[in-house]
Amino acid sequence: MGQHFCAAAGLLTGGYRSSSKTPFSANSSNVSLKISMPHQLMAGSHGPYQWLTSDQENMNEILRQCPEVSLRRYAAITTYDDNEFRPTERDREAGWESRNGIAYSRQIRTPADLPECAKSEPAELYQEWYLFEAPVELGTISRGNVFVPPPGPGWTMAFISYRSLILHDPEKKELTDLFWRQLEALRPESYFGEGQDYLTFVTRNPAFFDSVLQRLKSLP
């Protein structure tokens, strides 16, 4: 199931009108909505996933304000500052470790289990997190050209390094199609990407989507 865009028709004057329940689901038609606010906030869906892009908030603040997104989950950081994330000594004491260029957490039981980089302000650009409900192995990270197929199975591509990874922009379809293909293969519950211009949040948990959406809508 692909995603559909309705840029003009999706403008909602006065903001995004919603109850506590999200309007997007795997059973609804896929849409992209531009939420009328002082800053740009876009929302849409792709198959079972719902997504948000914002030019205002950063992922560290979302992790603080919406801790349920990461609690009892297992994180994999594929990129940090456009490079490999190297856990600090304190991070390692909290259970973080690196394998094949990817940093993995043990189960995140409290916010204290998040890495030190998640507590800084502002959040570092060009970082990419995947959150899972169970431990995973993502193979080896590739930070090369995503348009060139990897040498074989067992590779995970880094997408956030591309400034053109903008889920709400139909002109970036070639890149976003590759992003969705990998996301569907990895099947994370949630994804964060802190890019140059936008924060990207993707999840197949409707409650998480609604929580992050409400946080972003509350910004002045």
TAZI-V363571 format. One record per residue. RES is the residue in one letter. NEAR is the number of other ideal C-beta (glycine too) atoms within 8 Angstrom. D_FIRST is the distance of its C-alpha to the first C-alpha in whole Angstrom. Layout:
res->[RES;RES]
near->[NEAR;NEAR]
d_first->[D_FIRST;D_FIRST]
This chain:
res->[M;G;Q;H;F;C;A;A;A;G;L;L;T;G;G;Y;R;S;S;S;K;T;P;F;S;A;N;S;S;N;V;S;L;K;I;S;M;P;H;Q;L;M;A;G;S;H;G;P;Y;Q;W;L;T;S;D;Q;E;N;M;N;E;I;L;R;Q;C;P;E;V;S;L;R;R;Y;A;A;I;T;T;Y;D;D;N;E;F;R;P;T;E;R;D;R;E;A;G;W;E;S;R;N;G;I;A;Y;S;R;Q;I;R;T;P;A;D;L;P;E;C;A;K;S;E;P;A;E;L;Y;Q;E;W;Y;L;F;E;A;P;V;E;L;G;T;I;S;R;G;N;V;F;V;P;P;P;G;P;G;W;T;M;A;F;I;S;Y;R;S;L;I;L;H;D;P;E;K;K;E;L;T;D;L;F;W;R;Q;L;E;A;L;R;P;E;S;Y;F;G;E;G;Q;D;Y;L;T;F;V;T;R;N;P;A;F;F;D;S;V;L;Q;R;L;K;S;L;P]
near->[4;5;9;8;10;9;8;5;5;11;8;11;4;5;8;11;5;9;3;4;7;10;5;12;8;7;3;9;4;13;12;14;11;12;11;9;9;3;8;9;15;13;12;15;13;10;9;4;11;14;13;15;14;13;9;9;10;10;14;12;10;15;14;8;7;11;9;8;15;11;10;5;13;14;13;15;13;13;16;13;8;8;7;9;13;6;10;8;5;7;11;10;6;12;8;12;8;12;7;7;8;13;15;14;13;9;8;13;6;6;9;5;11;11;13;8;9;10;6;9;6;6;12;10;9;13;17;15;12;13;14;12;5;5;6;10;5;10;9;9;15;9;8;6;4;10;5;6;3;7;4;5;4;5;11;12;11;12;13;13;8;8;6;7;14;10;13;9;8;5;4;11;7;7;12;12;8;12;11;12;8;11;12;8;6;10;5;10;10;14;13;14;12;13;12;6;6;9;16;14;15;11;14;8;9;10;7;13;14;12;11;14;13;8;12;12;11;5;9;2]
d_first->[0;4;7;10;13;16;19;22;21;20;23;25;29;30;27;24;25;24;26;25;22;19;17;14;12;9;10;11;9;8;12;14;18;21;23;27;29;32;29;26;23;19;17;13;10;7;5;9;10;13;15;18;20;24;27;29;29;29;27;31;31;28;29;32;31;28;30;28;25;27;29;29;26;27;26;26;27;26;28;30;32;30;32;32;33;36;37;40;43;42;39;40;42;39;37;35;35;34;33;32;31;29;31;30;31;33;31;32;34;35;35;38;36;34;35;38;35;33;36;37;37;35;33;33;30;28;27;24;24;21;22;22;23;25;27;25;26;24;26;28;27;27;27;28;26;22;22;24;23;24;27;26;24;25;24;22;22;23;21;23;26;24;25;22;20;19;15;16;18;16;19;18;14;16;17;14;11;14;14;11;11;14;13;11;14;17;15;17;18;18;19;22;22;26;26;28;27;24;24;20;19;16;16;14;17;18;21;21;19;22;25;24;23;26;28;27;27;31;32;35]
